[in-house]
Amino acid sequence: MSVDSDDSSDTPWYHSRLEEWGDSGLIVDGLEDYLSSDSATSSDRLQKAEYFVNLSVNLRHRLTSVIENWHDEDVVLAARWQKELKDPMTADEVLVEYQNWAKDNRPWELELEAGALQWATAGVGEIRKELLDRFDSLDRSTTSATLVMVPYLSNPENFEIIEEGLSGIEQNEKRQNGLITDSMKQMLDVGYDVGYISELNLKEALDEIDKWYLLHDEHEQLRLLIIKEIAPFDESLAEHHDSRRMVLIKEGLSADVQDLHQQIVAIADNLHQRKQLLNDQLNNWRDIGIILPSDQAATAEELLEWEANLPEINNVVNTHLSALQSWKEIVSRWPERKDEGEALAGKIEFTQDFIDVVESLQQDWKQIELDGLELVAKYEDGGLAMDAWRQRVVEEPRNSLQLLKNELPMLDARLNLIETLLNLDCSFDGSDEVEKRVSILREIDVDDEVVVNMEEFIDKQSRRGARHLRMLERDWLDLLSQGKADESVATSPLSIGAFEELVATTRRFGKSATTSPSAGDVIAGETMKRLAAKTDQELAELEYRGWNVTQLRIEITVDLVATARKVSNMRTKIDQHPSLRRRLKSLPWKNDVALALETELELRKPDAIESLHNRVPQFLRHLAARPVEDPDFSFTSWSPSPIRQTLVPMVGKDGKEVLLPRDGLQDAHEAILEAMEIENEEEETPLQQEVVEPAKDEEIIVEPEIIVEPEIIVEPKIKDVAAVKEKSNTSSGGETERALAALASLLHNLGLQEDAAIVESEGIDSLDSVRRNLASHVGIEPRDIRVDRALRLAIRLLPRQEGGDEARAELLSKLSNAIAEMEKWLRLRLGTRRSEESENFLGASGNFLADASTLGIALKRVPGPGITPALVADELELPHPTELSELQNGVNHVVNSILLPPVGGVRI
């Protein structure tokens, strides 16, 4: 019992209150410490403790609505305060924090709490609670709207004002909630994931709705763009891109709609451009005469179908255009046949029918051309120059054929006159006059007056020849009567000249000068030798000009007289060779290459000229009936070398000398051309300038002993590199110095003064710089190719400090001298050239490379009257720098090409 008494006496008098507070869930440790800290003031402290407890309970009750109705960080904050309020000693601190927070977030609660007594006294405490619940249920975004009512909340007499304002806010929230709900429903129906918006306050929800509406607008624009710009062209393509858009809808606000929008715009632009190009193509076809099934522009729906068929349509159009062009050309010259095909022209759906009509017209037109060419060939075979008529027949067959038929009587008359003139016996008086008249009849379209003149000449010559023949027959009869002539000799086959020679020989030598008829000719002895020599000389001349006379030389050994007669007859045929070449050149040899090659060989045979002339019509018909065999084949029309004006003796086949023409100047030029064409020739023999006297019209008698053969100067060949390397090192040093000096001279002449100075000062160390600078001047166009070749050779001839530099020095000196001569030529040419911008003469600048480029530009603009050099870069593969023999050949031929022999005193 005493223990219990002691325990009761130690228990504070306020212990029961602490137990009650503890049982209610409060943490009373702080209160107990507060009450026991000063027993003298425990009563006052108990009152203070009860204040803390009541305040704690009150605040916890006031925070309950926040926890139940509010969200996010506000709820977290209220829960923390409630937890802290379990210890009543923290109530004052929590109250201050709460009041500071409530001023911004829950101002109505502070006012309603402050006026709670007035509301209770007025008997409307429950209404105050309802108002508090209504305010707490408002959205956080409307807090600012409640501030105007806060001053009225503490006084219940302001209920009507409070009710009106609060109802307005509630109605506004209701409308906004309805808007948000409807918007969310629409968005959800479209497929947007907007369910999270319902958890946001009104302001945040409306902001999110705005974002979704903006996104929806982008999607709608994209959808309409697909429908408008892509669907008309390709429905499947539009569906594909719309499905891509639907995928973006599921991605929500994070979707990159603009990227897809840009892709759609690019695709739409491409489709429209393709449609525009298609319509441009269709309009172009219409402009050039193609009639399409529709005159309207192609629509978007038709684009893909057009494009799918466009290659085939393009082929048909090209075929039709080709036929249309041919049809227009024919009907422009043959308007009577215009009705044939006019209804089909331009209509591609009738292309094949139109082609059949055009081919029929072309065949008829070709037949007219063949008829005309056959007539032309007939008179060309007769020896007439018909080039102009041939050209006219090719260009205008129909009208030309009619005109040609009108000219047939005159052409026949010319052929008859030519035949009569050629049959005249000119063996005594010479054939010059006859040949001139034959040439006139062959080359010129003569009139009636000329024909009459020719007939009078023929009549006169015929009568004169007949009188001469009668005189010779009387002389022959006198010789027979005197017994000097052989009666067995037949004189009727002899020409007047031969008869005259027979009579003269018989008078001098008697019967010993004649032979029996069985020998095939009346001339024997020295006469036969002279005939053989003359025939051999003529064949040698033909062979020298390039003719193939192998068969004729074989025939000489068989029958000299018959071969001599054939050679004599060939003279007139050889004159027809240019005409034959022109006729053959115009034939379509691409249709039969084998025949063309055979004909090229036949062209070199003088005895085949007449046969080829006669076969031209056959060639024409044969080739016209064949398709093209080789479109790249080109017929090579061989032509003999021209007759030279100076005669020099040559050895004939029998070992005797015969006279052949020779032109020293032309030989020189041919040698130069050969030197330029044959790069790998090991030796070169520069030709001296040969003085050629102009040929006279009279017969030239050449004395063999007065002919001076041109001096042949053979340059010493560069020694082999291996031999050069055997020289001592000391001599190599001197050679290098000479090579450097020659290089400096060349650079001076080229106008590269700085490089020349560097070579003179630095010697062998300057070669890398010089090589680079020379290379920078290679390949410039337009410029004389000889300059390019000289620069490239100079680079390969740079000294190498080894055996062979002496040869390099010699070759560099050659190039330097040639460049100096070419500079004079450049100065002369530039002095006669006017500037493109003004009328002033260009003139030389003194810098060789600059002047060469200036002249190249001027020559490309207006070529000169003489030989224009090639104005392109030199691409010939040159020898290696160590191959001195080949480099010497290269230097020699480029020097020869620069130092061409003067023609008429002017170097070309």
Secondary structure as the mmCIF struct_conf table of DSSP 4:
data_model
#
loop_
_struct_conf.conf_type_id
_struct_conf.id
_struct_conf.beg_label_comp_id
_struct_conf.beg_label_asym_id
_struct_conf.beg_label_seq_id
_struct_conf.end_label_comp_id
_struct_conf.end_label_asym_id
_struct_conf.end_label_seq_id
HELX_RH_AL_P HELX_RH_AL_P1 SER A 2 ASP A 10
BEND BEND1 THR A 11 THR A 11
TURN_TY1_P TURN_TY1_P1 TRP A 13 TYR A 14
HELX_RH_AL_P HELX_RH_AL_P2 HIS A 15 ASP A 23
TURN_TY1_P TURN_TY1_P2 SER A 24 GLY A 25
HELX_RH_AL_P HELX_RH_AL_P3 ASP A 29 SER A 36
TURN_TY1_P TURN_TY1_P3 SER A 37 SER A 37
HELX_RH_3T_P HELX_RH_3T_P1 SER A 39 THR A 41
HELX_RH_AL_P HELX_RH_AL_P4 SER A 42 ASN A 69
HELX_RH_AL_P HELX_RH_AL_P5 ASP A 72 GLU A 84
TURN_TY1_P TURN_TY1_P4 LEU A 85 LYS A 86
BEND BEND2 ASP A 87 ASP A 87
HELX_RH_3T_P HELX_RH_3T_P2 PRO A 88 THR A 90
HELX_RH_AL_P HELX_RH_AL_P6 ALA A 91 ASN A 105
HELX_RH_AL_P HELX_RH_AL_P7 PRO A 107 ALA A 114
TURN_TY1_P TURN_TY1_P5 GLY A 115 GLY A 115
HELX_RH_AL_P HELX_RH_AL_P8 ALA A 116 THR A 121
TURN_TY1_P TURN_TY1_P6 ALA A 122 GLY A 123
HELX_RH_AL_P HELX_RH_AL_P9 GLY A 125 SER A 137
BEND BEND3 LEU A 138 LEU A 138
HELX_RH_3T_P HELX_RH_3T_P3 ARG A 140 THR A 142
HELX_RH_AL_P HELX_RH_AL_P10 THR A 143 THR A 146
TURN_TY1_P TURN_TY1_P7 LEU A 147 MET A 149
HELX_RH_3T_P HELX_RH_3T_P4 VAL A 150 TYR A 152
TURN_TY1_P TURN_TY1_P8 LEU A 153 SER A 154
HELX_RH_3T_P HELX_RH_3T_P5 PRO A 156 ASN A 158
HELX_RH_AL_P HELX_RH_AL_P11 PHE A 159 VAL A 190
TURN_TY1_P TURN_TY1_P9 GLY A 191 GLY A 191
HELX_RH_3T_P HELX_RH_3T_P6 GLY A 195 GLU A 199
BEND BEND4 LEU A 200 LEU A 200
HELX_RH_AL_P HELX_RH_AL_P12 LEU A 202 LEU A 225
HELX_RH_PI_P HELX_RH_PI_P1 ILE A 226 ILE A 230
TURN_TY1_P TURN_TY1_P10 ALA A 231 PHE A 233
HELX_RH_AL_P HELX_RH_AL_P13 GLU A 235 GLU A 251
HELX_RH_3T_P HELX_RH_3T_P7 GLY A 252 SER A 254
HELX_RH_AL_P HELX_RH_AL_P14 VAL A 257 ASP A 287
TURN_TY1_P TURN_TY1_P11 ILE A 288 GLY A 289
STRN STRN1 ILE A 291 ILE A 291
BEND BEND5 PRO A 293 PRO A 293
BEND BEND6 ASP A 295 GLN A 296
HELX_LH_PP_P HELX_LH_PP_P1 ALA A 297 THR A 299
HELX_RH_AL_P HELX_RH_AL_P15 ALA A 300 ARG A 333
HELX_RH_3T_P HELX_RH_3T_P8 PRO A 335 ARG A 337
TURN_TY1_P TURN_TY1_P12 LYS A 338 GLY A 346
STRN STRN2 LYS A 347 LYS A 347
HELX_RH_3T_P HELX_RH_3T_P9 ILE A 348 PHE A 350
HELX_RH_AL_P HELX_RH_AL_P16 THR A 351 ASP A 381
TURN_TY1_P TURN_TY1_P13 GLY A 382 GLY A 383
HELX_RH_AL_P HELX_RH_AL_P17 ASP A 387 GLU A 395
HELX_RH_AL_P HELX_RH_AL_P18 PRO A 397 ASN A 423
BEND BEND7 LEU A 424 LEU A 424
TURN_TY1_P TURN_TY1_P14 SER A 427 ASP A 429
BEND BEND8 SER A 431 SER A 431
HELX_RH_AL_P HELX_RH_AL_P19 ASP A 432 GLU A 443
BEND BEND9 ILE A 444 ILE A 444
HELX_RH_AL_P HELX_RH_AL_P20 ASP A 448 GLN A 482
TURN_TY1_P TURN_TY1_P15 GLY A 483 GLY A 483
BEND BEND10 ALA A 485 ALA A 485
TURN_TY1_P TURN_TY1_P16 GLU A 487 SER A 488
TURN_TY1_P TURN_TY1_P17 SER A 492 PRO A 493
HELX_RH_AL_P HELX_RH_AL_P21 ILE A 496 PHE A 509
HELX_RH_3T_P HELX_RH_3T_P10 GLY A 510 ALA A 513
HELX_RH_3T_P HELX_RH_3T_P11 PRO A 517 ALA A 519
BEND BEND11 GLY A 520 VAL A 522
TURN_TY1_P TURN_TY1_P18 GLY A 525 GLY A 525
HELX_RH_AL_P HELX_RH_AL_P22 GLU A 526 TYR A 544
TURN_TY1_P TURN_TY1_P19 ARG A 545 GLY A 546
HELX_RH_AL_P HELX_RH_AL_P23 THR A 550 VAL A 558
HELX_RH_AL_P HELX_RH_AL_P24 LEU A 560 ASP A 575
TURN_TY1_P TURN_TY1_P20 GLN A 576 GLN A 576
HELX_RH_AL_P HELX_RH_AL_P25 HIS A 577 LYS A 585
TURN_TY1_P TURN_TY1_P21 SER A 586 SER A 586
BEND BEND12 LEU A 587 LEU A 587
HELX_RH_3T_P HELX_RH_3T_P12 TRP A 589 ASN A 591
HELX_RH_AL_P HELX_RH_AL_P26 VAL A 593 GLU A 602
TURN_TY1_P TURN_TY1_P22 LEU A 603 ARG A 604
HELX_RH_3T_P HELX_RH_3T_P13 PRO A 606 ALA A 608
HELX_RH_AL_P HELX_RH_AL_P27 ILE A 609 ALA A 624
TURN_TY1_P TURN_TY1_P23 ALA A 625 ALA A 625
BEND BEND13 ARG A 626 ARG A 626
BEND BEND14 GLU A 629 GLU A 629
TURN_TY1_P TURN_TY1_P24 PRO A 631 ASP A 632
HELX_LH_PP_P HELX_LH_PP_P2 PRO A 640 ARG A 644
BEND BEND15 GLN A 645 GLN A 645
STRN STRN3 THR A 646 VAL A 651
TURN_TY1_P TURN_TY1_P25 LYS A 653 ASP A 654
BEND BEND16 GLY A 655 GLY A 655
STRN STRN4 GLU A 657 ARG A 662
HELX_RH_AL_P HELX_RH_AL_P28 GLY A 664 GLU A 677
TURN_TY1_P TURN_TY1_P26 GLU A 679 ASN A 680
BEND BEND17 GLU A 682 GLU A 682
HELX_LH_PP_P HELX_LH_PP_P3 PRO A 686 GLN A 689
HELX_LH_PP_P HELX_LH_PP_P4 GLU A 693 LYS A 696
BEND BEND18 ASP A 697 GLU A 698
HELX_LH_PP_P HELX_LH_PP_P5 GLU A 699 ILE A 700
HELX_RH_3T_P HELX_RH_3T_P14 PRO A 704 ILE A 706
HELX_LH_PP_P HELX_LH_PP_P6 ILE A 707 ILE A 712
HELX_LH_PP_P HELX_LH_PP_P7 VAL A 714 ASP A 720
HELX_RH_AL_P HELX_RH_AL_P29 VAL A 721 VAL A 724
TURN_TY1_P TURN_TY1_P27 LYS A 725 GLU A 726
BEND BEND19 LYS A 727 LYS A 727
HELX_RH_AL_P HELX_RH_AL_P30 ASN A 729 LEU A 750
TURN_TY1_P TURN_TY1_P28 GLY A 751 GLY A 751
HELX_RH_AL_P HELX_RH_AL_P31 GLN A 753 GLU A 762
HELX_RH_3T_P HELX_RH_3T_P15 GLY A 763 SER A 766
HELX_RH_AL_P HELX_RH_AL_P32 LEU A 767 SER A 776
TURN_TY1_P TURN_TY1_P29 HIS A 777 GLY A 779
BEND BEND20 GLU A 781 ARG A 783
HELX_RH_AL_P HELX_RH_AL_P33 ILE A 785 ARG A 796
TURN_TY1_P TURN_TY1_P30 LEU A 797 LEU A 797
BEND BEND21 LEU A 798 LEU A 798
BEND BEND22 GLN A 801 GLU A 802
TURN_TY1_P TURN_TY1_P31 GLY A 803 GLY A 804
HELX_RH_AL_P HELX_RH_AL_P34 ASP A 805 LEU A 830
TURN_TY1_P TURN_TY1_P32 GLY A 831 THR A 832
STRN STRN5 ARG A 834 ARG A 834
BEND BEND23 GLU A 836 ASN A 840
STRN STRN6 PHE A 841 PHE A 841
BEND BEND24 GLY A 846 GLY A 846
HELX_RH_AL_P HELX_RH_AL_P35 PHE A 848 ARG A 861
BEND BEND25 VAL A 862 VAL A 862
BEND BEND26 PRO A 865 GLY A 866
HELX_LH_PP_P HELX_LH_PP_P8 ILE A 867 ALA A 870
BEND BEND27 VAL A 872 VAL A 872
HELX_LH_PP_P HELX_LH_PP_P9 LEU A 876 HIS A 880
TURN_TY1_P TURN_TY1_P33 PRO A 881 THR A 882
HELX_RH_AL_P HELX_RH_AL_P36 LEU A 884 ILE A 898
BEND BEND28 LEU A 899 LEU A 899
HELX_LH_PP_P HELX_LH_PP_P10 LEU A 900 PRO A 902
STRN STRN7 VAL A 903 VAL A 903
TURN_TY1_P TURN_TY1_P34 GLY A 904 GLY A 905
STRN STRN8 VAL A 906 VAL A 906
#
